[in-house]
Amino acid sequence: MDIVSSSLTAVSLLLSPLEKLLFYSRNFKERERTLLCEMEELISKENDLKAEISIALVNQRKKLRSETQLWLKNVENLIAEVKNIETEIIQNKRCIKGCFPNYRSRYRLSKKMMKRINDMRELHAKGVFSNGLFVDSFPNPGRILPTSGLVGDKTFQSVSKVIWEVLGDVNTSKLGVHGMGGVGKTSVMMHIYNQLIDCKVFDKVIWVNVSKTLNVEKLQLDIANAINLELSEEENVIWRSTRLLEHLQGKKCVLILDDMWHHFSLEEVGIPHPTIDNGCKFVIITRLMEVCRGMETQREIKVELLSKNEAWDLFTTKSGPICEEIESIAKSVCENCGRLPLAIITVGRAMRKIEDKRLWKNALEELETSRAEISGMEEDVFARLKFSYLHLKDDHIQACFLYCALYPEDHKIKASELIEYWMAEELITEVGDREKEINKGYTVLKKLKDACLLEDIGSDHVKMHDLVRDMAIRIARESPRLITKAQMKLNRMKREWIENVEWVSLMDNNITIFPDNPNCQKLSTLLLQRNPLPEKIQDSFFMKMQCLKALDLSGTGIKSLPESVSSLCNLRALLLSFSKIKELPSLTMLKELRVLDLSHSRLRKLPHDIENLNNLRRLDLSYTEKLQTFPSGAIQKLSCLENFSMFKSNWRWSANRDGFESFDEISRLSRLTSLGLSFEDKTSFIGYVKSKQWLVLESYHLGIGQLNILLPTVEGMRSIEIQDCNLCHQDTMIELPNNIQQLALHSCHDITILSELSDTTNLENLRQCYISNCNGMEFITKADNFFPNLELLVLRKLPKLKAICNGITSSQIFTKVKSLQIHSCNRMKSLFSSHMLQDFQNLEEIEVWNSRLIEEMVEEEQSGGNISSFSTVLLPKLRRLSLSMLPELKYITRRVLICDSLETVEIWDCEVLRALPFSISYLPSSLKNIKGNINWWDQLEWDDTSCKNLLQPFFDQGT
């Protein structure tokens, strides 16, 4: 009984019957009003919830929670009961025609009202649903995609592992998976998708295929369909993006978009930005690296081609068992699929259970000749590749791509050479600055690599996949635009190969026979490099090639050019490097010539009319060891010259030659940016250095002496080579350019400490240093001399070299050194002091061999007879350690070596080395292999045998 009811009972005992009637009558009305107010509030809450539920159920296909359903049912029952009470009140409101209230009836109804008021208040309070009205929108993370087993034990399993690790990295939210068409990107990611669903870490794993022509509205609808959200096609993009964003907000999701060709704004579509806080992941699958950049992915993982063995395993699973008689042909068929899973699967299925050897031979022949369709088996592959080509859009970039097909199959294409051709063909817009045009060329290369139309194989080289090359040739034939007969063992050039086409490649053949007077009015590129060729080509051959722009005769046996070459008025690049050419015809008519490359040729003299090449921008006469004369005054008239090299030419530059205008000719070349020269003597070299002309150059390669030791020069560097030359003259050190980056000294016997050069030259920019056969060299530096930018130090055959540094070094001397190579330095006993080693924290490679007195790599500094108390040596970036033919080497270091980046250890013929500086607590985590003799390995001593057990799998006793 509540307080009000108790009060009424107490009052009823004190009041007279009339007073009781008046009291109950008045209180009854208050309860009736309270009842109706509570019912009105409860109905309002019910209506609000029903409206919210109705919208959600229609638009989002959500499921109502059981407690919500029960609450609504209770509300419905309670409202019905209250309405019954209301009806009863109306019916019994007055008695005796309304003159007197019915006390008993009111008392009974009053008690009912009080109970229902309490019930409604309690139900109203329960109408706050802290867990929401609905069951979680994503009861199921997603649907499993049908997949077949992953092929390629190493390739695909390896890339799957990397992708999985990246998805598990909390710091990586956006991932790009890229690779060429048909390589298996989608297959790998489908397996990853299924694993993500199984692991149940994410609320939802979403897979959407994106159309090749990006349609934001369709993408929104596809994502909505994947997450069971209904979007109306009549809604605009902004409203739909809002709905998507609201629906996905607060959910931990993975969104995988397959077959992406364009980048877009996540906000525009309605995709929440994945962050560390929300735990979401965003993955795109694409052929184009530029899409990854546009989507601002944090990691990009490339899916590579299958290995040869993996390709064969996949092929045989699709083709079925192959008998021994057919196996060699079948392997050739498989190889012609280019290690692309899609092509292998298609071809393998087409040849399944075919046992007729003739059919296999026919299939191989068709694949080798044109890779034409075998019942359409490769059309899908070519369609995919061609779409990558069409996506380039720019006509010049498409032409640059097609030009790459002029190279043979599987050819290692030198990027700088390819760009030179593009420039000659005017596929790169000429802006009057070679460096800018070359930069544009590398930009085009990057786009082709990003589109997976070219493969980057490092060291300024690219490669074109066989199927991509076939696709390019197929497209080019539609014009017709090119003919490529490269590397086909041909000995004769046929007329039809070079007529009515623009680009012709016959490189790497055995051609010696040419057609007479071919009509090649369209021909603009003719590549004949690395053919024997006759010593002289008939004069009529070039008569009808007036459109020729690029002519490559490099590495050929030709000794002289026909006079008809002089009439090639549109020729822009004449390349004769490594050829046997001895003389050139008149060059007067070659007004468009930009590049003349005669490097490593047998040229004896230059024609005097070379001065008429007003547009010449690169002249390369380096390593012309037969060159006897050079036309005086000609260089200064080549006003457009930007790159000029006569490095190691037989014709040396001298300040004392009669009739020669010293270095004034060069200084008058206002556009010169790169220079290569060899000097007659030290005096001439010093004269050039004092002229300061080198200050305006971006790169140079200068030398004194015989220069028979080839410096591995890096293009674009400022390099000096000096051989058989005393650097000190009457106690005066030779002067070098102050911005030198690369220095090589060979057989310079009078210098004892390299850093003495800093007395006359600023060596702060020096990045690479090679020193060999300098019999007086004892040290590289003193304690107070610095090489702050030195990255590579190579020391060879220095019989008196005692140490790298004379004295205790101060810090910051070798802070950037990455590679240290010491060969045949037979007076050194160690490489570093432990104190000095602190200065080599960027060291990535140590190579020491044939130095017979070296006892330890790191010499311990002793104090009072005790080795320094530091127990470890830290080389955090060391990747390779190679030690060979060191008969006295006892220790690498007596401490524990900590080098987490170490990948390779090579130790050969170090017979007294009995221990490796590794500890069970500090084993290098990146180690890939330890190479050495098995007897040496077995005789090693270990403080902890478990350390050997852990390292044993990495040991390789290779030769």
Buried (B, 14 or more C-beta within 10 A) or exposed (E): EEEEEEEBEEBBEEBEEEEBBEBBEEBBEEBBEBBBEBBEEBBEBBEEBEEEBEEBBEBBEBBBBEEBEEBBEBBEEBBEBBEEBBEBBEEBBEBEEEEEBBBEBBBEBBBBBBEBBEBBEEBBEEBEEEEEBBBEBBEEBBEEBEBEEBBBEEBBBEBBEBBBEBBEEEEBBBBBBBBBBBBBBBBBBBBBBBBBBEEEBBBBBBBBEBEEEBEBBBBBBBBBEBBBBEBEEEBEEEEBBEBBBEBBEEBBBBBBBBBBBBBBEBEEBBBBEBEEEBBBBBBBBBBBBBBBEBBEBBBBBBBBBBBEEBBBBBBBBBBEEBEEEBEEBBBBBBBBBBBBBBBBBBBBEBBEEBEEEEBBBEBBEBBEEEBBBBEEBBEBBBEBBBBBBEBBEEEBBBBBBBBBBBBBBEBEBBBEBBBBBBBBBEBBEBEEEBBEBBEBBEEBBBBBBBBBBBBBEEEBBBBBBBBBBBBBBBBBEEEEBBBBBBBEEBEEBBEEBBBEBBBBBBBBBBBBEBBEBBBBEBBBBBBBBBBBBBBEBBBBBBBBBBBBBBBBBBBBBBBBBBEBBBBBEBBBBBBBBBBBBBEBBBBBBBBBBBBBBBBBBBBBBBBBBBBBBEBBBBBBBBBBEEBEEBBBEBBBBBEBBBBBBBBBBBBBBBBEBEEBBBBEBBBBBEBBBBBBBBBBBBEBBBBBBEBEBBEEBBBBBBBBBEBEBEBEBBEEBBBBBBBBBEBBEEEEBBBBBBBBBBBBBBBBBBBBBBBBBBEBBEBBBBBBBBBBBBEBBBBBBBBEBBBEBBBBBBBBBBEBBBBBBBEEBBEEBBBBBBBBBBBBBBBBEBBBBBBBBBBBBBBBBBBBBBBBBBBBBBBBEEEEEEEBEBEEBBBEBBBBBBBBBBBBBBBBBBBBBBBBBBBBBBBBBBEEBEBBBBBBEBBBEEBEBBBBBEEBBEEBEBEEEEBBEBBEEBBBEEE
